[in-house]
């Protein structure tokens, strides 16, 4: 018999829905992968087109990354065995941080074990109860959870709406805080939209606010040096705190902050995940370093261009079949994340299962990850997808949506 505390957890509506889908063999979550993540992956024992992975540049299987990872395990072993504060800082960590600072043209960088910990620790260290934070309503959960941990005053604004951002800044300034921080993602992880960084930076500067940009999904894909959207939009000098993740284009695990020496030293001493978590293991650190070095090469540029072409191809194929897949992008922009609105949560789950049977694995987002009645199929393209795979996937998506539309009408 469970304690009432556990029974209360099990009674949560999200848990009940998950359990019912799991019992029926229809849950799109916690499916078992039996291979590495590439253009195709073995899901539940069957090879399927993989449109649910953040392995945008296809580096998770790159021979140079695999070799660097293997060599790091041979040299350093399987574990780091301590926090960065104590015995957990390896020469690999310092090498990785130096590579990042050189790439971004910053004074220093600091690597965390996960991207989630990076945002959690940074925000909890940067701001407190006497400050105010203005944040996009679609910002990643790790950013919002970091603000909860900081116990600061939070002013969310409508997604990508500069007028709403200005209103939120006025409200924040009205509290007479010690400092104001504006926080945005550069590329939003669910719908694939891009932040209007030039306008955001201008408003932050006008109000004397610091600016933090999460480049987790954009690093390696945008800008002349492929550092991300800040690089592409020329807003480098306006950004005080740049965050990015190693678990997307760099095909590993972890995250980092880069910026001034004072920022990094301050986080090194005060960010709780840095002090109280075991540092990233040799394999993850080495694969991050090898991936970033590849991203900076001509091969990295070619892979980035392949992602862009594949994103445009998939969107073109879907739109040609009358399927909405709009991320609110300007005409000259693109995103590796292609959202397909479905609406009803259960219809989205049904559609996902039909696609899985057809040999296509996609992401699916339901409430509360997206607004109520705003369920989507979340499609992610990589550099390694072929035209045949993407054209075939678009056909399967059209058939699955048509089938679930008929089911809903009957």
Helices and strands as residue ranges (DSSP letters): H 4-10, H 13-23, E 40-43, E 46-51, G 59-61, H 63-76, H 91-104, E 108-112, H 115-126, E 132-136, H 141-150, E 153-157, H 162-174, E 180-185, H 197-206, E 210-214, H 229-233, G 236-238, E 241-245, E 255-259, H 261-270, H 272-276, H 282-295, H 298-320, E 337-343, H 345-357, E 360-365, E 375-380, H 387-409
